[in-house]
Amino acid sequence: GGWAVTGPSEVTAQEGGSLSVSCSYKPEYKLKPKFWCQPAFFWKCYTYIAQTNGSEAAVTQGRVSIRDNHTALTFTVTMSGVRLGNEGWYSCGVKRILLHRLWHIKVLISPGTAIEMSRTRGSAN
């Protein structure tokens, strides 16, 4: 039983900063390709933002990189330079011949730069 792939249910990143998400998987999926996508109809993924080939080599596609760690049974996705428009639902998953295994994650982007945020945090509201 249990989920084949798991991760956080929600992650928040700072606008302009980077977002890092780690997803875990069961040992039998160690050598399968892992991916990061934005799900479409019926929570299925038709295109992948980034994907591995099943090895531990890091793959970078645009502002997104994905790296698998077979020892820890986790893969990590990093999105750099996140924008407010990147907010929404994403899925980390394992590719299988018949049915891909997915875990859905809500990505939230907090507006403003880190410098502005520390300024506001310092003042009493």
C-alpha positions as CSV (number, residue, x, y, z in Angstrom):
1,G,0.0,0.0,0.0
2,G,0.9,3.6,0.3
3,W,1.8,6.1,-2.3
4,A,4.4,5.3,-5.0
5,V,5.5,8.9,-5.0
6,T,5.1,11.4,-2.2
7,G,6.1,15.0,-1.5
8,P,4.9,18.2,0.1
9,S,1.3,19.2,-0.5
10,E,2.2,22.8,-0.8
11,V,5.4,24.9,-1.3
12,T,5.9,28.7,-1.2
13,A,8.7,30.6,-3.0
14,Q,9.7,34.2,-3.1
15,E,9.0,36.0,-6.4
16,G,12.4,36.2,-8.2
17,G,13.9,33.6,-6.0
18,S,14.1,29.8,-6.5
19,L,11.9,27.0,-5.4
20,S,13.1,23.6,-4.5
21,V,10.9,20.5,-4.1
22,S,11.9,17.0,-3.1
23,C,9.7,14.0,-3.9
24,S,10.3,10.5,-2.6
25,Y,9.6,7.2,-4.4
26,K,9.5,3.5,-3.7
27,P,12.6,1.4,-4.3
28,E,11.1,-0.4,-7.3
29,Y,11.0,2.9,-9.2
30,K,14.7,3.7,-8.7
31,L,15.8,3.3,-12.4
32,K,12.6,4.8,-13.9
33,P,12.6,8.3,-15.4
34,K,11.3,11.0,-13.0
35,F,9.5,14.2,-14.1
36,W,8.0,17.5,-13.1
37,C,5.0,18.8,-14.9
38,Q,1.9,21.0,-14.8
39,P,-1.1,18.6,-14.8
40,A,-3.9,19.2,-17.4
41,F,-7.2,17.4,-17.8
42,F,-8.0,14.7,-15.2
43,W,-4.7,15.6,-13.4
44,K,-2.7,13.9,-16.2
45,C,0.6,15.2,-17.5
46,Y,0.9,15.5,-21.3
47,T,4.1,17.6,-21.4
48,Y,7.0,17.6,-19.0
49,I,8.8,20.7,-17.7
50,A,11.8,18.6,-16.8
51,Q,12.6,14.9,-16.7
52,T,15.4,12.5,-16.0
53,N,16.3,9.5,-18.0
54,G,16.4,7.2,-14.9
55,S,20.0,8.0,-14.1
56,E,21.3,10.3,-11.3
57,A,22.6,12.9,-13.8
58,A,21.1,16.4,-13.3
59,V,19.0,17.6,-16.2
60,T,18.3,21.3,-16.7
61,Q,15.6,22.5,-19.0
62,G,15.4,26.3,-19.1
63,R,15.0,27.6,-15.5
64,V,14.1,24.2,-14.1
65,S,16.5,21.4,-13.1
66,I,15.8,17.9,-11.8
67,R,18.2,15.5,-10.1
68,D,17.5,12.0,-8.9
69,N,19.3,10.4,-5.8
70,H,19.0,6.6,-6.0
71,T,20.5,6.2,-2.5
72,A,18.0,8.5,-0.8
73,L,15.1,7.4,-3.2
74,T,14.3,11.1,-3.8
75,F,14.4,13.5,-6.7
76,T,14.7,17.2,-6.4
77,V,13.3,19.8,-8.7
78,T,14.6,23.4,-8.6
79,M,12.9,26.2,-10.4
80,S,14.9,29.4,-10.5
81,G,13.7,33.0,-11.1
82,V,10.1,32.1,-10.2
83,R,7.4,34.6,-11.2
84,L,3.9,35.2,-9.9
85,G,2.7,33.4,-13.1
86,N,4.4,30.2,-12.0
87,E,1.9,29.8,-9.2
88,G,-0.4,26.8,-9.5
89,W,-0.6,23.1,-9.4
90,Y,2.5,20.9,-10.4
91,S,3.1,17.2,-10.2
92,C,6.2,15.2,-9.5
93,G,6.1,11.8,-10.9
94,V,7.6,8.5,-12.1
95,K,7.3,7.4,-15.7
96,R,5.9,3.9,-16.2
97,I,4.8,2.1,-19.4
98,L,1.1,2.0,-18.5
99,L,0.3,4.3,-15.6
100,H,2.5,7.1,-14.4
101,R,2.7,7.6,-10.7
102,L,2.0,11.3,-9.7
103,W,2.0,13.5,-6.6
104,H,0.3,16.9,-6.9
105,I,1.8,20.0,-5.2
106,K,0.4,23.4,-4.9
107,V,3.1,26.1,-5.7
108,L,2.5,29.5,-4.1
109,I,4.6,32.6,-5.0
110,S,4.8,35.4,-2.5
111,P,5.2,38.8,-4.2
112,G,8.0,41.3,-3.7
113,T,11.8,40.8,-3.5
114,A,13.6,39.4,-0.5
115,I,15.0,42.9,0.3
116,E,11.5,44.4,0.3
117,M,10.2,41.6,2.5
118,S,13.0,42.0,5.1
119,R,12.2,45.7,5.2
120,T,8.5,45.1,5.9
121,R,9.2,42.4,8.4
122,G,11.4,44.8,10.4
123,S,8.6,47.4,10.8
124,A,5.8,47.0,13.4
125,N,2.4,46.8,11.7
